[in-house]
């Protein structure tokens, strides 16, 4: 699930998953660097992280422990990443 909330002139984007292993969000907003934005396990059993993003189009994926990349079906778009795979796209107004 991806949730957006406007706050203090920015858009706070919350990425939330049900998973059984550590996951981080990687994308153009963090130079695709693993573990800059790790999801943290919440009391409800879901994992989530909230990231402030500027307006624009942002490409992203999840990176699971063990090196597996995967996309979020709740992304605004899924597109070819030019490397034989895909990535999600968020459009932030």
C-alpha positions in Angstrom: 0.0 0.0 0.0 1.2 3.5 -0.8 -0.3 6.5 1.0 0.3 10.2 0.4 -0.2 13.0 2.8 0.6 16.7 2.2 2.4 18.1 5.2 4.5 21.3 5.7 4.8 22.0 1.9 5.9 18.4 1.1 4.2 15.2 0.3 4.9 12.4 2.9 4.7 9.1 1.1 4.2 6.0 3.2 5.3 2.6 1.7 3.7 -0.3 3.6 4.0 -4.0 3.0 3.1 -7.3 4.6 6.3 -9.3 4.5 8.3 -11.7 6.6 11.8 -10.3 5.9 13.6 -6.9 5.9 12.9 -4.7 2.9 14.1 -1.2 1.9 12.7 1.2 -0.7 15.3 2.2 -3.3 14.7 4.8 -6.0 15.8 7.9 -7.7 15.1 9.9 -4.5 17.9 8.1 -2.7 20.2 7.3 -5.6 19.0 3.6 -5.5 21.1 3.1 -2.3 20.0 0.0 -0.3 19.0 0.5 3.4 18.7 4.3 3.2 15.0 3.9 3.7 14.4 0.5 5.4 10.8 -0.5 6.3 10.3 -1.0 10.0 8.1 -3.6 11.5 5.0 -2.1 13.2 2.8 -3.4 16.0 0.1 -4.4 13.4 2.6 -6.8 11.7 3.1 -4.7 8.6 6.3 -3.1 7.6 6.4 0.6 6.6 8.5 3.7 6.1 7.5 7.3 5.4 9.6 9.4 3.1 9.1 13.1 2.2 9.2 13.5 -1.6 9.2 16.7 -3.7 6.7 17.1 -6.6 7.6 15.1 -9.7 7.8 11.7 -11.1 9.8 9.2 -9.0 11.0 5.7 -10.0 11.4 3.1 -7.2 11.5 -0.6 -6.2 11.7 -2.6 -3.1 14.9 -4.5 -2.2 14.4 -7.5 0.1 17.0 -9.0 2.3 18.9 -11.4 0.1 19.1 -9.0 -2.9 15.6 -9.6 -4.5 14.1 -6.6 -6.2 10.3 -6.3 -6.6 7.7 -3.8 -7.6 4.7 -2.5 -5.7 1.4 -3.2 -7.6 0.0 0.0 -6.0 2.5 2.2 -7.9 0.9 4.7 -10.2 2.7 3.0 -13.1 5.0 0.0 -13.7 7.5 0.7 -16.5 10.5 -0.9 -18.2 13.7 0.1 -16.4 15.9 -0.3 -19.4 17.9 -3.1 -17.8 15.6 -6.0 -18.7 13.3 -5.5 -15.7 10.7 -3.0 -14.4 10.3 -0.4 -11.7 7.3 1.4 -10.2 6.6 5.1 -10.7 5.0 7.5 -8.3 3.7 10.8 -9.5 3.7 13.4 -6.7 1.7 16.6 -7.2 
